[in-house]
Structures are given as structure tokens and as C-alpha cells.
């Protein structure tokens, strides 16, 4: 695997062995989306809208051959898997 930015898999190689994790976490009154450990720039004030935005982002990686996973950060720090 060739590393891309910040240790992420190189999308040009279609590295399907790595799962790209998307996390949705509370930040004040809003829900922020993260891809790996980086803020994606997407956020919403409604959790369901944030999930929809994360799914749309994840589908791009899935189309490029990556395995993806989306989870919501819980209050205790654990993650609840929501998609796929």
C-alpha cells in the first residue's frame, strides 16, 4: 500500500484492504464529520443530516474501490456502527 495524505491509503491504487472510517461526533450543538482523523469540512445541526452527508462522502471512496465504515461517537467515547 502506498500512503496518501496523513497515512491514508492511496486511492489511485484502489486499496480495498483498508477500511476508511468515517466518524460523526458531537461538537457543541453540531455534529462534525471526520474521515480517518481529519475533519471533512461537513457538519450539521441534526445527527441524521450529518449521517447522510457522511454516507455521500463514503460512497465516493467506495466507488474508488475502498471499503468504508461509518460510525457515530457515543458519549462514553465508543462508536456505534451505522453504515453500511
C-alpha positions as CSV (number, residue, x, y, z in Angstrom):
1,X,0.0,0.0,0.0
2,X,1.3,3.4,-0.9
3,X,0.4,6.1,1.7
4,X,-1.5,9.1,0.6
5,X,-2.0,12.2,2.8
6,X,-1.6,11.7,6.5
7,X,-1.2,7.9,6.2
8,X,-4.4,7.4,4.3
9,X,-4.5,4.7,1.5
10,X,-3.6,5.9,-2.0
11,X,-6.9,6.0,-3.9
12,X,-5.1,5.6,-7.2
13,X,-4.2,2.0,-6.3
14,X,-7.7,1.1,-5.3
15,X,-6.6,-0.3,-2.0
16,X,-9.6,-2.3,-0.9
17,X,-7.8,-4.0,2.0
18,X,-8.0,-0.9,4.2
19,X,-11.3,0.3,5.7
20,X,-11.7,4.0,5.5
21,X,-13.6,5.0,8.7
22,X,-15.9,8.0,8.8
23,X,-16.8,9.2,12.3
24,X,-19.6,11.6,13.2
25,X,-19.1,13.2,16.5
26,X,-20.8,15.9,18.6
27,X,-19.1,19.2,18.8
28,X,-21.1,21.7,20.8
29,X,-24.5,22.0,19.2
30,X,-23.5,20.4,15.9
31,X,-22.3,17.0,14.5
32,X,-19.0,17.0,12.7
33,X,-17.9,14.6,10.1
34,X,-14.3,13.1,10.1
35,X,-12.6,10.9,7.6
36,X,-9.9,9.0,9.4
37,X,-8.6,11.5,11.9
38,X,-9.2,14.6,9.7
39,X,-12.3,16.9,9.7
40,X,-14.1,16.6,6.4
41,X,-15.5,20.1,6.5
42,X,-19.0,18.8,6.7
43,X,-21.2,19.3,9.7
44,X,-24.9,19.5,10.6
45,X,-27.0,20.6,13.5
46,X,-29.1,17.4,13.0
47,X,-27.5,14.0,13.5
48,X,-29.5,12.4,10.7
49,X,-28.3,15.1,8.2
50,X,-24.7,14.5,9.3
51,X,-25.1,10.8,8.7
52,X,-26.5,11.5,5.2
53,X,-23.5,13.7,4.4
54,X,-21.1,11.1,5.7
55,X,-22.8,8.4,3.6
56,X,-22.5,10.6,0.5
57,X,-18.7,11.2,1.2
58,X,-18.2,7.5,1.9
59,X,-19.8,6.4,-1.3
60,X,-17.1,8.3,-3.3
61,X,-14.4,6.2,-1.5
62,X,-16.5,3.0,-2.1
63,X,-16.8,3.9,-5.8
64,X,-12.9,4.1,-5.8
65,X,-12.6,0.6,-4.5
66,X,-12.2,1.2,-0.8
67,X,-14.1,-0.5,2.0
68,X,-15.8,2.1,4.1
69,X,-17.5,2.3,7.6
70,X,-19.4,5.0,9.3
71,X,-20.0,5.2,13.0
72,X,-21.3,7.8,15.5
73,X,-19.3,8.7,18.5
74,X,-21.1,8.0,21.7
75,X,-20.9,10.0,25.0
76,X,-18.7,7.3,26.5
77,X,-16.2,7.5,23.6
78,X,-17.2,4.3,21.9
79,X,-18.6,4.2,18.3
80,X,-21.9,2.9,17.1
81,X,-21.7,1.5,13.6
82,X,-24.4,2.9,11.3
83,X,-23.4,2.2,7.7
84,X,-23.0,0.0,5.6
